[in-house]
Amino acid sequence: MIASVPPQLINLPNKQYWLCAGHLAETMAFLNSYFAWFGLRDLLIMILRFDMRFSPILHPITGPMFPAVVHLAGFLVFMVVWLARCSRDSAGCRRTDCESRVKPCQSR
């Protein structure tokens, strides 16, 4: 879906470099793989919240909301790991680093 958005609407550092014809496929593959994991996390959260909402109706129990705390902790752990991996994998080229060692793509 992000590939169909015009480049001027995408907010990336070094946008001219990453969205030029020579790097567009690699950039889109990177973004698609990371946001696929993010979408999977959202789906899992919705399934778990749906289960937490209707499970007490189907199987009444009394007690603490332990599953909610586990889901929240899992969400926070996932976000920290996801952000760390995304930062680590995209750290190969910072703005000053790229400009000094890589020529920008020429538009065709």
N, C-alpha and C positions, 0 to 999 in steps of 0.2 A: 504494500500500500504506500509506503514512503517513497518508492521509486516513481509513483505517478504524481507526486507533489512537485510543483515547480521549484527549482533550486533556490530561488530568492526567498521562498517561504521556509526553508530548512535552516535551522540554527546550529551551525557547527563551527568550531574554530578552524581557520584555514579552509573555509568553504570552497574557495576557487581551486585549491589543490585537490581536496578530497572528492569534489563533485565534477571534476573535469572528465573528459571521455576516457582517459587512460587509467583512472582510478575509480570510476563510478561503480563498476561491477564488484570490485573488492570491497569498497565502502558499503555497498548495499548488502553484500553477503555478511559482513561483520554486523551491521545493524540488524539485519533479519535474524541472525542467530541469537543475538542477545535479547532482542525484543520477543522472540519466540519463547524463551525461558521466562520472561516477564509475564507474557500472556498465559503460559501454563500455570504460573504461580497464582494469577488472578482466578483462573478456572478452579484450581484446587481450593482457594479461599472461599469461593462461592459455594462449592460442593460441601465443604466442611461447615460453613455457616448455615446452609440449608439443613444439613443433618442436625446441627445443634438446635436449630429452631423447632424442628418437627419431631425429633427423638423424644423429648419429654412428653409430648402429646401421645405418642404411640407407646412409650414405656415410661410411665410416671416414676420418677425417683426424687428423693429429696437429698440435698447435699450441696456442697460448694460448686461453683462454676469452674471446676478445674479444666475442662476442655477449652474454655475460652482463653484461659491463661496460656495453655499449651499452644493454641493457634496463634495467639499474639506473639509469643516468644518465637515460634517457628517463622512467622512473617518477618520479625525483626532480624533474625539470624539470616534468613534468605536475602533480605535487602542489603545487609552488611557484606555478605559474601558476593552478591551480584555486583554491587558497586565496586568492591575491591577488585574483582576479576575484570570488570569493564575498564576500570582505571588502569590496571596493570597491562591489559592487552592493547589499550589505546595510547599508552605512554611512550611508545616507540618513536613518536614524532611529535614533538612540542613545537610551538610556533617559531621560536628563534632557532631551534635545531633544524627544522625543515627548511626554513628559508636559506640557511647557510649551506646545506648539503644536497638539496634537491631542487632542480629547476621546475617551475610550475609548468603544467601542461599547456600546450598551445591549442587553442580552439581550431577546429577544422572547418 
